[in-house]
Amino acid sequence: VPKITLLLVLGHHFERLVRDGAVRDYADIARQTGLTRARVTQIVNLTLLAPDIQEAILALPVTASSDPVHERSLRAVVAEPV
């Protein structure tokens, strides 16, 4: 599975944990996972991508070669104002 697909799913999971009250905030997730707060925010920000982009990421084929899309390249897309 492409890494970007896993990160998007993880971002939705983190967001759901906060929304459902399982954790207090993203800083709490960072403490529990050993990630930095900045990294947790980067992962959760993938959930801000347009639905059609998220669908395309989730539909990426499983390949043995390198990932077709990298999370770093999507950070600029997430940062764009709507």
ABEGO torsion letter per residue (X at the ends): XBAAAAAAAAAAAAAAAAAAGABABAAAAAAAAGBBAAAAAAAAAAAABBAAAAAAAAABBBBABBBABBAAAAAAAAABBX
